[in-house]
Amino acid sequence: MIIDEEHRFGVKDKERLKRMRAEFNVLTLTATPIPRTLNMTLGGLRDLSIIATPPAARLAVKTFVGEWSDRQIREAVLRELRRGGQIYFVHNRVENIEGVATNLRKLLPETEIRVGHGQMSERELESVMLDFYHRQFSVLVCTTIIESGIDVPTANTIIIDRADTLGLAQLHQLRGRVGRSHHQAYAYMLAPPLRALQPDAVKRLEAIASLEDLGSGFTLATHDLEIRGAGELLGEGQSGQIQAIGFTLYNELLGRAVAALREGREPDLEDPFAHGPEIEIGLVALIPEDYMPDVHMRLVHYKRIANARSNAELDELQAELIDRFGLLPPPLKTLLRSRR
């Protein structure tokens, strides 16, 4: 089974599809993996393949986050019109979308503005979208209905009203509706002042603004995972207990369980940490500050020493330490010998 636009499918949908067959291969295509799927790939439960090469001559979409400004909206629209392009204006509330369109008509009397949303009749919506595609008018005021499957090469500016109410994957998908040819595209995310927003909304807007490079979907998805949490791997709960033990330890435990199952062993749940023997030798065994002043660097090397699986690995690490920092001081020699 091939699933395109994975974030359109809920957990129940996917589980129901899996129940159709005992032997089931699933290929999921997505610009931004949802946190649960990304967590599965990081834990080794699913394989991951990234296509990071953009199409030839494609340019990254320039992204701006700010408050509503009549002057800025007018400038953005007129600049696009002058170069013969078209504009999406996304307002995700059907009840007052006509009012927003009326305000825009007052602000931009020189251009035709039409509305498209999912509660219109099928024929009416199809007519609006075909007219937009054939360049019968220049500004389409719409809901997130345009999020996927829309490819209009001449539309190269998108303005998203109340971007703080949309998810990170949604914002990335909407931004992907523009810049689908060789022209420079622009995305404007309009939101109330940052101090008035929820902390998670601020994080989402900062992430989308900072990651505008082509192929940044995977990096955005990792931010999404940090903001929202991974959810349960098995079952329908969307928020797990990851905060209780920390993401690094959780991944380590998950990795061990996956490795055990792949080797045909039962994971040892009674002894999940699988500690080796603790050696008490009564000697100073550490990396001295005067040998390696940077605390972050020392922590990295402590972890590398602890994770070494063989004497050969320790030999390589010792040679690297001597090459980078000079001859080993006695406490560091003791640390390496105790690890052996």
N, C-alpha and C positions, 0 to 999 in steps of 0.2 A: 504494500500500500504506500502510495506517495501522498504526503500531506503538504500542500503549499500554504503559505501564510499561516504558520502554526498558531499564532496568537488568536486566530479566529475560532479555534477549537477549544472547548472546555475539557477538563479531566474526564467528566462522565462520557463525553462524545468519544474520546480516544479509547477509554476502557471498553465501551460498547463495541467499537470496531474491532478491538483485539479479541473479543469473545467470539467473533464469527468463525475463527479458525484456531486450531491448536498450534500449528506451525505458522508463524506470522512474521514476515520481515517488514519493517517500517522505515521509510526514508522521509525525513522531515526537512522541508526547505523553509528558511526564514531569514529575514534581514537582521532581526534581533531575537535570539532565543529567549523564551520565557525563563524566569529564574529556576523553576523546577527542572526543566530540560537541561539548562546549562549546568546545574548542580549534578545531574546524572552523568554528564560528559566529563566533568572535572573529577568525579568519583570513579570513573572507569566503567560505569554501567552501560554507557552508550558510546559508540565511536563518533568522532567529530572530524569534519573536513571543512576547511575555511577557503572560500574563493575570495581572495583579497585584491585581485587585479581588476581595476575598473575598465570599462570599455574605452577604446581609443578616443582621444580628444575630449573625454568627459572631464568637467571641472567640478571641484568641490563647491557645495552651496554655501554662500556667505550667510552666517546666522547672526541675528541681533535680538537681544532680549531687552524689553523696556516697557514703559507704561503707554497707555493709549494717548496718541498725540495726533490731532487733526492734520497738523502741518506735515508730520512725518509720513502719515498714511497717504496724503495727497501727493507728496514728493515721490514716494515709492511707486504709486500707481502711474503717475505722469511719466516717470523715467522709463517704466516698462512700455507704456503706450508709444513713446517717442521712438523706440527701437522696434516697433511693430509687434510687440509681444502681448500676452494675455495674463490675467491675474486671478488667482484663487483667493477668496476671503472666507476663512473658515470660522463659523459661529455655531457652536454645537447645541443650540437651544431652539427647537422648532417653534415654541410658543411666541418668541419675540424676534424671530429671524427676519420677518417682513419689516418690522420697525427698524432693525439695523440696516437693511437694504435701503429703506427710505432716507435714513440719515446719510448714508453714503451717496445717494443720488443728489442730495443737497450739497454735499461736500465736493462732488465730482460731476457737475452738470454736463460736462463735455463728452461723457462716455455712457454707453448703454450698460445697465446693470440688471442681471436676472438672478433668480433664486432657484436652487435645487436642493431637495431633501427627501428622505425615505418615506415620508407620509404623503407625498404627492402620488397621483395615479401613475401606473407604470408607463402609459403612453405619453403623459405630460412630461415625466422625468426624462424619458428617452429622447423626446423632442428637444428639451433644454440641453441635454448633454451632446446631442448630435450637432445642434446649432453652435455650441461652444467649440466643439472639435473642428467644425468647418468655418470658424472665425466669424460667425454672424454677429457676435457681441464680444466685449473685451473683459468684463469683470463678472465672475461667477461667485455669488454669495451662497455658501453651502454648509452642510454639516460634515461630520467625519465620514460621510458616505463615500467620499473620494479617496479614502485611505489606501485602498489597494485595487489593482487591476486597471487603473486609469493611466493612460500614456498619451499626453498631449505635448508634443515637442515644443510648441510655440508658447506654452504657459511656463514662464520662468521667474515669476514672483509669487510667493504665498505669504499671506498675512493671517496669523492664527490668533483669534480673540480668546481671552481667558485661557492661555496656554497652561496656566497652573492647575487647571482642572483635568488635564489629560495625562495619561501615563507616558513613561519614557519611550516605550516601544511605539506607541501611537504617534508621538511627536516626530520620531525618526522616520516612521512610515509616511507621515504627511509631508515632511520635508523632502522625502524621496519622490514626491509627485512632480517636483520642478527640477530643472537642470538635466532633463533627459535628452538633450542634444548637445551641441558644442558651445552653446551660449553660457555666459556667466549667470547663475541664478541666485536669487536672494530669498531668505526666509526671515520673517519678522514675527517674534513671539511676544504678544501683548499680554501683560499681567498687571495686577495691582502692585503697589510698592512692596518690595521684598520683605520689609519689616512687618507687613500685615498678613503675610502668607504662613502656612504651616511649614515647619522645618523640612519635611519630606518634599514639598512642592519646590522649595528653594533649591534643594539638592538636585532635583530633576532638571530645573531650568539651568542651573550652573553646569550640569553635565552635558546637556544638549548644546549649550553655547560653546563649551570648551572643546567638544569633539565634533568638528565639522569636516574632518578629512574624509576622503573616499575610503570605504571599507572600515569605517569606525563602528559599525553595528555591533561587532563582538565585544569591543571595549565598553560600549554603552550598556550592553547586556550584563557585563560584570558589575557595573555601577548599579543597575537595576536589582541585581542579586543582593548587593550590600544594603540597598535602601529598603527593599521589600522583604528580605529573608527568603530562604529556599523552599519553604513549604515542606509537607511530608512527601517522602519518596514514594511510599505506598499508601493508597487511600486518597481521600478527597480534601483533607484539611490543607488550607493554604498558608498556615503559619505553624511551623514546627517549634522545637525547643532549642534551637541552635544557639540562642543568646546565653543559655544556662551554662554551656561548656566552652563556647568560643568556636569560631569557624575553623581554625587550624587544627585543633584537637578533633573536632567532628570529622574533618576530611581525613585525618590520619586513621581514625577508627573505621570509617567507611571503607577506606582503601584496603585496610587489613581484612575486613569482612569479604570484600569483593575478591581479593587475591585468594583467600581461602576457598571460596566457593568455586572459583575458576579451576583450582587445583583438585577439586573434588573432595575437599576436607570440610568438616563442620567448623564454622568459626567458634573459637573458644570464648564464649560470652562470660564465663566465670573469671577469666584472666585477660581482659581486653587489652591491657597495656603491655603485656608480654615483656616485663622487665627482665633483664639479665641480672647476674649477681652484683651486689653493691660492694665495692672494695674500699675498706678503711685502712689506709697505710700510714696515717699519722705524719705525712709529709705535706709540704706546700705544693699543690698541683694546680696551677692556673696560668693564664696569659698575663704577664705583668703589664701595668699601665705604661711604663716607660719604654716597653718593647713595641706595644701597639696602642698608641694614645686614643684612637677613636673608639668610643664605647660600642657603636653600632658594628664596627668591623670586628671587635672582639666577640660580640654575640654571634655574628655570622660564623666565625671560626670555631667557637665552642660547639655550635650546632653541627658543623661539618665533621668535627672530631667525633662527636657523639653518634653521628649517622654512618661513620665509616664501617664497612662490613667485612673488611679483610686487612691483613698486614700490608698488602700491596697498595691499597688505597691510602693507608696511613703514611707509607713511604713517599708516595706522590705528594701528599699534603705537606709532609715535612720538607721535602725538596722545594716546594713552592714557597713555604714560609721563609726558608733560608734565603731564597732568591729575592723575595720581596722586602723582608724586614731585617735580614742579617742573621748571624749565628744565634742558635736557640739559647735562651737563658735557662738555668737549672730548673725553675718551677715548671716551665713549659715542657722540658725534656721529661720530667716526672709525670706530667699529665699524659703525654703521648705513650709513655711506657705502661702506665696504669691502664690505659685504653687497650693496649695490646693484650 
